[in-house]
Amino acid sequence: MQVHHQPPDPATEPMVTAPLLFEKPCGTQVTIQNWSLAALAWPEDAGEAPKTGTLNVPFQGVDVRFPVRLKPAPDRPGELCLSGLSGRQRETLALFYRSLLSGKMASSAEVITSLDTPLDLVPMEETESEKAATEKPSAVRTLRAVLNVVVYMALALAIVGVVGQNILTNLNRIDIQHGRVANVTTEVQALADGEVKYVNVTAGQAVEKGDVLVTLRNRKGEAELNKAKNLLGPAKDAHQAVKDDLTRLDALTQELDPALRDAGLALLFESYLPKRRFEDVNTRFQRIASNTPAAAAPYDPAVILRSAILKERDIRAVDVKKRRADVLGRRDFVQSTQIVAPANGIVREVLISKGQFLPRRTPVLTFETDEMRQTVGWVSEKFAETLYIGMPATIGFNTDGTRQRLTGTIVDLQADNNPQRPGEYGILVFVEPNDLSVTDARAQLRVGAPVNLEASRQTFPRLKRWISSRTAPDA
């Protein structure tokens, strides 16, 4: 018995309105609103209809998907006939179709039954073609058997070759998993609170170490700096006035007119020794000088006044020094709002704008130094005694559809978790390309791009050297 499937006729199958999803080969999904068991009404805004695709039939929250072929319906513009459906697929589509026409939801049992309906069974009895095949001469069977043996042997040799090559390759290399180009950019942060006054760079701009990238304005710091400057000026003036008085005192000690001398000393006494009267000090000095001239020098009003002025001068000098240090410190603080390049490199992204207020430690921009880009991958901890810094490696990647491989060197090893399996211990392997300039590395190794990393065990070169050492004639 043979079962023949007669496809429905678009002219006799009424269309229903219910959304079906049709997925194009490119992955784009199109919603089909009107359809029947025989054809689909292709939406005008869906573009050109493909010849093949995948049809999604919704059943109680579960989508039943199967591939279909489409061809234009004769004499029915805008409709596409369904072809290539198996019996099970047509039965499933028909169940959904009947439930829409009847207004009754199909049960889960009916859905399962439609999916399991044995409509695609092969004929239960031997067909004419099979009978003819069994009656072919034995020579044909022998030739077929020989061909099968040859094919199986070729497949076996191919499998053995592939497996053998993999074994030999694994003896000489270590596959480093999850390879990618490492992120070499760093964030430059604001060192103090401030308002962005100037942004001096743009993304992609090359800078040198110390170049001013961003200038901030700290209004509070500027106000405190101005206040400190205003206090420094009077302090310097007071210090200079004391030094001028000391010079005046030196001139008075040389004055020959006693009256002028005593008048000038009296004025200075009022400034530096307000609690002592010049007349009393001078009278005492004159009495001691007349009785014991050798002991009178320490009681000289000029000597006493000089000591007081020198003491005041030292106090004023310390005050000036302190206020000058305060001005310099506040000036350095205000100037610290200038954000400078930490090294030679390239500005990758500017994260702020002019006029924006930045709290301390706010990221301002991302920066890449002029260092060779590295790739990083992960291996199991079982290779801890095998891998070493300086070990040869290769970096494989694809550029514009062309496979490329670079020689490299392992430059660092760090214990870390598996990036795909948190909690699983392993080793991070950092590989740096050889014979590649920083500019070429930036052009070829895009940050975050996947790469294929392999570490070379150097098994065959070491074996060759060992054989050479064993077979070399003794000197």
Secondary structure, DSSP 8 states (H G I E B T S, - for coil): ---------TTTS--EEEEEEEE-TTS-EEEEEEE-SSEEE--GGG-S--SEEEEEEEETTEEEEEEEEEEE-TT-TTEEEEES--HHHHHHHHHHHHHHHHT----HHHHHHHHH---S---SS--HHHHHHHTS-HHHHHHHHHHHHHHHHHHHHHHHHHHHHHHHHHHHEEEEEEEEE---EEEEE-SS-EEEEEE---TT-EE-TT-EEEEEE-HHHHHHHHHHHHHHHHHHHHHHHHHHHHHHHHHHHT-S-HHHHHHHHHHHHHHH-TTS-HHHHHHHHHHHHHH-GGG-GGG-HHHHHHHHHHHHHHHHHHHHHHHHHHHHHHHHHHHTTEEE-SSSEEEEEE---TT-EE-TT-EEEEEEESS---EEEEEEGGGTTT--TT-EEEEEEEETTEEEEEEEEEEEEEEEEETTEEEEEEEEEEEEESS--HHHHHHHS-TT-B-EEEEE--HHHHHHHHHHHHHS---
